[in-house]
């Protein structure tokens, strides 16, 4: 079975949602392997490589919140992340372009085993939300890539040009064209059933079972996530 996942490395719900999916898949006694296809989505395509704002400022501007209100919003998200074993430091996140990270995933897709590609994916999320590294920094990306077996200099060479930008933008257009799209993470199973945002383990379990059964449609679910209009929490 194939699951396509659109996400953004600047989306705190995407890290949670993908972590929860991996946990549910690991707990299920599956009768066939599951192939995860990572698709790119930039919540802020206009963001530059230099940080334009902190996550606190991002929530204040995007949701018309006071600093105190933004802090409470982020505290709620941090508590959600803790329930799946993630230690967020949202005030320290540097809001910047995620294009380089998405390009790195495209570059790595044909060079790494599925297990190592998954490891790279989660390392990129962790670098942003737990370690507060600048995800648009090519040296940061190259260090993370080297940690999963990619050649650091090859990664830097790729990032210095425009390779894979068109692929990232194609993923973006594909998701934007879907009439039901509201939030990332956006997970599409082979039977057409969709999960958007962070949902419960039970909902994920039912969604996966429905996809395995191969029936058309099947149970879809929606939870908290981030979209072009902001984050719903």
N, C-alpha and C positions, 0 to 999 in steps of 0.2 A: 504494500500500500504506500502511496505517496501523499505527503502532506506538504503543501506550499505555505510558507510563512513570510508575510511582509512585515517588516519591523524597521525601527530606526534606533541606532545606538544612542540617540539623545532622548529616547522615550523610556521613562522609568517603569512603565507598565509592561513594556516589551520584555525587559529582563525578567520581571516577575512571571509573566505569562509563559515564556519559553521554559523557565525553570520549573514551573508547575507542570507543564506538559511532559517534560523529561521525567519528572517524578511519577506521574500517572502511568506513562509508558513502561517505566521500570517495574511498576507494581503489577502490571497486567500480564497474564499468561497468553501471549499473542501467538496466533497460529501462522503468522507470516511476518517477515521483516517490514519495518517501517522506514521509508526513505524520506528524510527531511530535505526540502529544497528551500534554501534561503533566498528570499527576494528583498530587494532594497526599497525603502521608502524614506524620503527626507521630509520631515515635518516642517523644516524651515530651509527651503532650497536657497534662499538668499543669504543665509548665514555665511560669514567668512571664516578664514582659517584663524584669525585672531579672535579671541573671546569678545563677544559684543556685550555680554551681561552675565551676571551670576544667575543661578537657578532661582534665587529669591527674587531678583529683579525681573526675571522672565515671568514668574507667576504673578507678580504685581502688575506688570504691564499687560500681560495677556488676558488677565481675568479681572482687571480693575480692582485690585486688592490693596489694602494697606500692608505694611511690612509685617505687622502682627498677624493679619489674616493669612498672608502668604506662608508665614512660619507654621501656622496651625495646619494649613493644607499640606505642606511638605511633611509635617510630623505624622499626619494620617497615612501618607504614602509610605513613609519610612516604616511605620508599624505594620503595614500590609506586607512590605518586603521582608521584614523580620520573620513573619509567619512561614515563609518558604526558605528561611535560612540565609537571607541576604542582609548585609550590614551597610545600608545606604548612608552616605554623607551628602545629602542633597545641597545644603548651603555651600559646599565646596565645589560643586560641579561647575565647570566652565562651559557655557553655552557657545557652541561654535559649529562649523560645518561638519557634517558626518560623511561628506562625499568620499574622502580619502579612505575611511574605514569600510564603506560599502565597496569601493573599488578594490580594496585589499581582499575582501571576501570573494569577489569575482575572480581575481587573479589566483586565489588559492584553490578555488573549486576544482580545477583540473589538475592540481598539483598535490593535493593532500587526500588522504583516505577520509571517508565520511567521519570517522571518529576524531581525527585531527582537525578537520574543518569545524566540527561542532565545538571542539576545544577552543579554537581560534575565536569563534563567534562569542562564546561566553567570556573569554579573556578580554575581548573588546568592551563588552558591557561592564565587566568588573573594573577595568581601568578607568572608566568614566564615573560610575556611580559609587564605587567603594574606595578607589585609590585616588580619585580626582586628578588624573592625568589629563593633559590636553589632547583630546582625541584627534584634533586636526594636525598635530605635530607629526611630520613624517618620520622623525627619529623615534618617537614613541611607538608609532605603528610598526616600524621596522624591528624594533626590539621585541614587541609582542609576537610578530610573525616569526622571528628567529627562535622564539621559545617553543614554537610548535613544529620546527623543522624546515622552515623556508629560508632561503639565502637572503641575508639582510641587504646586501648590495643590490641584488636583483629587485627586491621590493622598493628600495629607494629609487632605483632607475625607473621602475614602472610609475611610481608616484610623481616623478618629476615631469611626466608627460600627461597625455590625455587618455591613455588606455583605459577602457572599461567605463568611461563616463557615459557613453551612449547606452551601454547595457543597464547602468543604474537608472538612467532617465527612462528607458523602455519599461523597466519594472514599475516605475512611478506612474507612467501613463496607463499601464495595464490596470493597476489598482484604482486609479482615479476614474477609470471608465466603468467600473462596476457600480451598478445602481444602488446596491445595498451598503456600499462602503461608508463607514462612519469613523471607525477607530482602528489603530494598530495597537497591539499585534492583531493581524488579520490572518487567520489560519483557514486554509481551504483544503478540504479532504477530497479524495478522488470521486466520491459520490455527489459532490456539489454542496455538501453541508459546510457551514461556516461558523467559526468562533471568532468573535471580535472582543478585544479587551481581555481583562483577567476574570476568569470564571472559576467556579468551584471544581474541585477534583471530581465530584460526582457528575457534573455536566460534561467535563472532559472525557470521563470514562464512557458515558453514554454516547457521546459524539464519535469516539474512536470505535466503539462496538458497532454503531450504525454504519460507519464507513467500511469496516471490515466485512459487514454483511453484504455490502455492495448495492444496497437498495438506492434508488434514485431519491434525491432530497435527503431526508433524514433529519435528526435533531440538530438545530443550530442554537447558538447561545450568544449572549452579549453581556459584557460586564464593563468595568471601568477601564478606560484607555485614553489615548491621545489621538486627535485628528487635526485636520487643517485649521479648525476653528478653536483649538485648544484642548486641554485635558478635562475629562469628565470625572470629577471626584468631589 
